[in-house]
């Protein structure tokens, strides 16, 4: 595949991906942040240029030094031709199948592609399928043609419950708060996920409500793809609508900064689904998907015990999205 090396190429790629939002929003959001400093030092590869069919985003090889770290070894995929995508994944070395890794994408047909490729590569795969939520402000700014076609996109509404500002203060997360997030994150709970969370906090917008003790009690982060993720509320503060206030604030600031945002919610997390509906975020007709891949017969990281959390869903009420 062809590595896009120039800033002009990346800007052209972003403009082209914009036409395929919302299906391309995972890769579009990643390329957007690559064009705004690229703090994760990611690479964009295409099957051909400029009339590409398949795009794969990945970290550079020198960043993927830990074969057991799927949080770093993460790939985003978008394709206009899924047969081409399958051929590319089978024939090229763009993905290091000898590592524990994650692949993320939003197209329903990608599941068959990934399964076909991993079977040939002798790789064990575990798929996670969740609801994708779109945000009107992002659709209006980044996909105006799609926004005009779909009248269901309405501005994010203020939360029904107003927080007590004498007790709770809106703020930003610091790297030292990463362990709080890691403890509640359904995909986390280990040292490698902690490192990933710290990187997200350091490089992308994250917001929280500080409680009476001056420490975060509810929060929401942004990852390298522009997705709002890892939302959570400490158990003793749940049921007060705190997370909806944090997410509403997050959307408003992101829109002012011109950043695209979207989110996903586990299918068993009815609280967060209801909250997303109340904010007038729109559930997409196709899923948010992630494939965790491990080479058959390879060593297993000690922290894989926490993987049961990601398969078990969202956890308790108001625990947040993933």
N, C-alpha and C positions, 0 to 999 in steps of 0.2 A: 504493500500500500504506500501511498504518497504522503509524506509528512509535510504539513503546511508550515513553512518556516517564517514567512513574513507576516507583519501586522496587517498588511493590505489583504493578504489571502484570508486571514482570520476574520477581518471585517466583512469581506465578501461572503464568507461562509455564514456568518451571523445573519446577514441580510437574506440569504437564500433560505436558511432554516426558519426564519420568521414567517415565510409563506406557508409553512406546514404546521404551525402552532394550531391546536394544542398537542397534536401527536409528537411533535418535535421538542416540546418545551423542556424536557429533561436535558437534552443535548444543547438546545438553544441557551438555556440558563447557564450551562457550564461554559459555553463559548463566550457568552456575555461577560462573565467574570474573567475569562482569559484575556479579553480585550480591555479589562479594567484592572491591570496589574498582575493577573495570573498568579496569585499568592501560593497556589498549590503546584505551580510549575508544570501544568498539564500540557499534553500534546494532542493535536488533532490530526487524524489520519483519514484519508479518503481513498476510494478505489480508483478514481480518476479525477482530473480537474480541467476545466471548472464544472463540467456537467456531471458531478458526482452522483452516485446512487446510494452509497453506504458511507456513513461517518462513524468512526470509533474514537472516543476520547479516552486517554489513559495517562498515568504518570510516566515520566521517563524511566528507563530501566534502572538508572542509578538511584532512584527513589525507592524502587521495589526490591530492597535487599533482604527483607524478612519474608521467607517463603510461607510463613504461617500467619501473615497479617492481611486479612481480606479487607480491612478498613482502608489501608493504603493501596492494596492491589485491587482497585475498583475501576471498572470500565463502564462507559455510557455508550449506548448504541442507538442509532437511528438509521433507517434504510427506506428508500423509495422502492426498492426491489428486493424482497425477502429471499428470493432464490439466489440473487447476487450476494446478499449478506451471508447466506449459508456457505456459498462457495468460497467467499473471502475468509470466513472464520476457519474453514477446513484446510485451506491451502496456504494461508499466510502464517507468519509467526508473530502477528500483531498482539496476540494474547499468549501469555506464558501459562500453558495448561499444567505445568508441573508445580504451580503454586496454589495455595488456598486463595481464592479470589471471589469477587462479586461482579456481576454484570447487571446493569440497570437499564430498563427501557420501558416504553409505554405502549408499544404496538402489540395487539393481541397475537398476531402471527409470529412474534419473536419466540414464544414459548416452544413451538414446534421446531423452530430453527435451532434454539439452544439445546433442546433434547437430542436432536439429530447429530449435532456436532459433538456434544459431550459423550454420546454413546460411541462414536467413532474414535474419540480421543481417550477412551477408557477413563472418563472422569465422572465422579459421583456428583449429582446436582440436586439441590433442594430449592424449590421455587416458593417464593412468597408473593401472594396476590392480594392487593388491598385497594380500597377506593381512592381514586385520584380526585382532588378538589381544585378547581380553578378559581382564580380571584379576578373579579371584574376589572379592577384598576389595572392589573397586568394585561388583561385581554385588550382593553381599550388602548393602552399605550403601545403594546408590543405586537398586537395582532388586530389592528383596527378593522380590517376587512371582515374577519371572523366575528368580531364584536358586533359589527353592524348587521350581520346576518342573523345573529342569535339574540333575540330580545329578552331572553331569560337572564342575561348578564345585567345585574343591577349593582349599584354601588354598595360596598361593604357597610352594613348597618352597625350602629353603636350597640354594645351589649345591653340586654334588658336590665341586668343587675348593675347598679352603680357601686363601685367599691368605696370603702371608707378611707378617704385620703389622709385622715388623721393617723391611721394605723399603717396603711400600705403606701409605699412610694415607688413610682416607676423609675427603673434604672437600667443599666446594662450589666451583663455578666462579666466577671473577670475570670482569668484562667484558673484561679484558686477555687472557683465554684464548680469546676468540671466534675469533681467526684460526686456532688449532689445530683447532677444530670446523669452521670454514669450509673448511679445506683437505681434509677427509675427507668432508664432507657431499655425498651424491650429488645433491642439489638445489642445492648452493651453489657456492662457488669464485669469487665475484665480490663487488664492493663493496656491492651492494644486499643480497645474502644476509648479508654480514658485519654490516651494520646491523641486520638482522632478528634475527640470533643474539644480538647485544649486547642488544637489547631483551628477548629471552626470558630471558637470564641475569639481567638487572637486575630483572625483575618476577615471575619464576616460579621454583619450585624446580629446581635443577640440582645434580647430584652427580658427583664424580669420585674417582679414586684418584690420589694424588700418588706419583710415583716417587722413586727415590734422590736425584734432583736437586731435589726439592721442587716439581716442575711436574707438571701433569696428564698421565697416560699412558693413561687410559681414562675415559670420561664418558658422561653421559646427561642430556638436557635436557627441559623441559616447554615446550610452546608455548601460545598463547592459547586453544586449545580443550581444554586439559587432557591432550593426548596426549604420551606419552613419545616423544621424537624425537631425531634427530641423534646417536644413540649411536655411539661409535667408540673404537678403541684404536690407539695408535701401532704401526706395523708391527713394531718390534723387541720389543714386549711381547705380541704376539698368541699365542694357543694356550695361555695360562695360566689362562683362565677369569676374567679380570679383569672383563670387561663384565657377566658374570652376577652378580658380587658387587655391582657398582654398581647394576644394575637391581633386584636383590633389596632392597638398602638403600632405593632410591628408592620402591619399592612400600610398604615398611613405614612410612616417614616420611609418605608421602602419605596412607596409611590413617589414621594417627594424627591427621593434620591434617583428615581428613574430605574430602580432595580426590579426585575421580574420576580414574582413570588408565586408559589403554589404549595400544595401540601398533600399528604395522604393520611388515611385513617384506617386502622384495622377493622375488618368486617364485623367483629364482635364488640367493638367499642361504640356502643350506642350513644353514650354521653357525648363523645367528641363529634359523632355524626350529627347529633341534634344541635350541638354548638355551631358547627360549620353551617348547617342549614339556617340557623338563626342569624348568622352574620351575612347570609345571602351568598355564600360561596357555592359554586355550582359543581355537583358531582358529574365527572366526565363519563361518557358512555363506554369507555374502555379503562382497563385497570392500571394501577401502579404495580410494577413488577420488579422483583429482584431475584437473581439466581445465585445462590452460594455454591461454589464449585470446589471440589477437592479431588486430587488425583487418587485413584484407587490404589490401595496398598501403601499410601504415603503415611507419614507420621501425623498424629493428631495433636493440635495444641491443647494444653492443659485447660485453658479456659473455654473449650468447646462445650463444657457442661452448661454454660450459660445460654447455649443455642436453644435450649428448650423454651426459654423465655420468648424468643422471637416466634416460635411456632405456636406458642400458647396464646398469642394475641396481645391485647393491649393492657391487660391487668385490670385493676380495680377502677371504679368510677373516678373520672376526672384525672386519670393518670397521664393522659395526653396522647398525642399522635407519636409516630415513630420516626 
